[in-house]
Amino acid sequence: MGFEAKRCGVQFKPPAIVLVYIHTDTNKIRRRIIPIRNFSKYSDCSMAAERLKNHPRHRGYLDQVPLSQLEKLHIILRDHMQGLSLENSLASFQLDPDEDLNKLDDEELARKKGQMDAVFERNRKRKDDPDFVYDLEVEFDKSKQEKCSWDEESDEDF
């Protein structure tokens, strides 16, 4: 009996993970609703996602679903329980270059760093890539640089 996961989502009332999959033996598309039990707005999302993925009843269905995706779905569910809208919850997954990361709590900071690592790995050039250039030098336009007050005031003694 094999399963191929196609889509995974979250259901708020009652709290559940919805999995759309193809049963490979019969080639039929099916939907499985996996209830989330013992989960509150104070729960640890990574532990809950790991517990769900390793649960004997759901393990076969969730094998192809990445743990990070299950974690995201649990975070969305927790945010909903805390009263956040779906749009605000989804916006927290977007990387904002102007966001002050010093103001985030440890869990949120770890999540943002994980997202930045994933973006870095996706954009990284490796030696075996066809467009890889060794020792690439780039000239930057100096007119776009901002002037700082300490740059203008130079001490003649140095």
C-alpha positions, 0 to 999 in steps of 0.5 A: 500500500503506497501513498503519494502526498499531493497537498497538505493544509490546515482546518481550524474547526475542529483543529486538523491537518488535511492531506490530499494524496493519491493511493498508488495501488488504485490511483485514486485521489483521497483526502485524509483529515488528521485531527490535532489533539492536545494542542493549545495556543501555548504548545510547541509547534516543532514538537507537535509536528514531530509527534504527528509525523511519527504517530503510527497511525499517520506515519505512512501518509505523512512520510512524504510531507516535510517536517518543516511544512507540518511545523508551518501548519501547526504555527498557523493553527496556533496563531489562529488559536491566539486570535491572529488572522490567516493573513497575519499568520502567513505574513509572518513567514515572509522575510522582510529585509527591514524587520528588526530581528533583535526584537524577536523571541528565540523561537521566531528568530530561529524560524527566520534564520531557518528561512534565510538559510533555505533562501541562501542554499537556493541561491548559492552557486556551487563549483559544478554549476554551469554559470559558476565564476571563480573570483568574481569581482563586482564594482559598486556605484559610489554615488549610491553610498550614504554619507556618514558624519564620521566619514566627513570629519577626519582627524589630521593626526592620523 
